[in-house]
């Protein structure tokens, strides 16, 4: 029963994505500015929400597919693979951002250097905070 509740929450978040996307498109059109970022970002939000809603309905069409999805999400091997992928993505982002900061510093792009430096600091702070919280719980 708990997994079905989790799936319902995913459905509601997908509907929320569609609503946010449509609102972004409407706001972009109502402001009468050439804001292609807002409308295209809204379109992407809406499309991703529709894709997630479709996936939800495919998963919940019968109890067998729900059970298969539950097993896929709770399997220890899949969880370990997911955690390892997140770890690699985090590490690669930090390394690439640090290299970009050095290159941008030589190119005298201070604004971009500041943005990347702040993002690295925020990510590392969130990592340390998460580590501390998880360590306290264990």
C-alpha positions as CSV (number, residue, x, y, z in Angstrom):
1,X,0.0,0.0,0.0
2,X,2.8,2.4,0.8
3,X,4.3,2.0,-2.7
4,X,1.0,2.9,-4.3
5,X,0.9,6.0,-2.2
6,X,4.4,6.8,-3.4
7,X,3.2,6.4,-7.0
8,X,0.2,8.7,-6.4
9,X,2.6,11.4,-5.1
10,X,4.6,11.0,-8.3
11,X,1.4,11.5,-10.3
12,X,0.6,14.6,-8.4
13,X,4.1,16.0,-8.9
14,X,3.9,15.2,-12.6
15,X,0.6,17.1,-12.8
16,X,2.2,19.9,-11.0
17,X,5.0,20.0,-13.6
18,X,2.4,20.2,-16.4
19,X,0.6,23.1,-14.6
20,X,3.9,25.0,-13.9
21,X,4.9,24.5,-17.5
22,X,1.6,25.8,-18.9
23,X,1.8,28.8,-16.5
24,X,5.3,29.6,-17.6
25,X,4.1,29.6,-21.3
26,X,1.1,31.7,-20.4
27,X,3.2,34.2,-18.5
28,X,5.7,34.4,-21.3
29,X,2.9,35.2,-23.8
30,X,1.1,37.7,-21.5
31,X,4.2,39.8,-20.7
32,X,4.6,40.7,-24.4
33,X,8.3,40.3,-24.3
34,X,10.5,38.2,-26.4
35,X,11.2,35.8,-23.6
36,X,12.0,32.6,-25.4
37,X,13.7,31.1,-22.4
38,X,10.5,31.1,-20.2
39,X,8.3,29.7,-22.9
40,X,10.7,27.0,-24.0
41,X,11.5,26.0,-20.4
42,X,7.7,25.9,-19.7
43,X,7.2,23.7,-22.7
44,X,9.9,21.3,-21.5
45,X,8.4,21.2,-18.0
46,X,5.0,20.4,-19.5
47,X,6.3,17.7,-21.8
48,X,8.3,16.1,-19.0
49,X,5.1,16.2,-16.8
50,X,3.0,14.5,-19.5
51,X,5.7,11.9,-20.0
52,X,5.7,11.1,-16.3
53,X,1.9,11.0,-16.2
54,X,2.0,8.5,-19.1
55,X,4.6,6.4,-17.3
56,X,2.5,6.5,-14.1
57,X,-0.5,5.1,-16.0
58,X,1.6,2.4,-17.7
59,X,2.9,1.3,-14.3
60,X,-0.4,1.3,-12.5
61,X,-2.5,-0.5,-15.2
62,X,-2.4,-3.7,-13.2
63,X,-1.0,-5.1,-9.9
64,X,1.7,-7.1,-11.8
65,X,3.4,-4.0,-13.3
66,X,3.2,-2.2,-9.9
67,X,5.0,-5.2,-8.3
68,X,7.6,-5.2,-11.0
69,X,8.3,-1.5,-10.5
70,X,8.4,-1.9,-6.7
71,X,11.0,-4.7,-7.1
72,X,13.0,-2.6,-9.5
73,X,13.1,0.4,-7.2
74,X,13.8,-1.6,-4.0
75,X,16.4,-4.0,-5.4
76,X,19.7,-3.4,-3.5
77,X,21.7,-3.7,-6.7
78,X,19.7,-1.0,-8.5
79,X,20.0,1.2,-5.4
80,X,23.7,0.7,-5.3
81,X,24.0,1.5,-9.0
82,X,21.9,4.7,-8.6
83,X,24.0,5.9,-5.6
84,X,27.3,5.2,-7.5
85,X,26.0,7.1,-10.5
86,X,25.0,10.1,-8.3
87,X,28.5,10.0,-6.7
88,X,30.2,10.0,-10.1
89,X,28.0,12.8,-11.4
90,X,28.7,14.9,-8.3
91,X,32.5,14.3,-8.6
92,X,32.6,15.0,-12.4
93,X,30.6,18.2,-11.9
94,X,33.0,19.5,-9.2
95,X,36.0,18.7,-11.3
96,X,34.6,20.2,-14.6
97,X,33.4,23.3,-12.7
98,X,36.8,23.8,-11.1
99,X,38.6,23.5,-14.4
100,X,36.0,25.9,-15.9
101,X,36.7,28.4,-13.1
102,X,40.4,28.4,-13.8
103,X,39.9,28.8,-17.6
104,X,37.3,31.6,-17.1
105,X,39.6,33.3,-14.6
106,X,42.2,33.5,-17.4
107,X,39.6,34.8,-19.8
108,X,38.6,37.5,-17.2
109,X,35.0,36.4,-17.0
110,X,34.4,37.3,-13.3
111,X,30.7,36.9,-13.3
112,X,30.8,33.4,-14.6
113,X,33.6,32.5,-12.2
114,X,31.4,33.8,-9.3
115,X,28.4,31.8,-10.4
116,X,30.4,28.6,-10.7
117,X,32.3,29.1,-7.5
118,X,29.0,29.7,-5.6
119,X,27.5,26.6,-7.1
120,X,30.4,24.5,-6.0
121,X,30.3,25.9,-2.5
122,X,26.6,25.3,-2.2
123,X,26.9,21.7,-3.4
124,X,29.8,20.9,-1.0
125,X,27.8,22.5,1.8
126,X,24.8,20.5,1.0
127,X,27.0,17.4,0.8
128,X,28.6,18.0,4.2
129,X,25.2,18.8,5.8
130,X,23.6,15.7,4.3
131,X,26.6,13.6,5.5
132,X,26.4,15.0,9.0
133,X,22.6,14.3,9.2
134,X,22.9,10.8,7.9
135,X,25.8,10.1,10.2
136,X,23.9,11.3,13.2
137,X,20.9,9.0,12.3
138,X,23.1,5.9,11.9
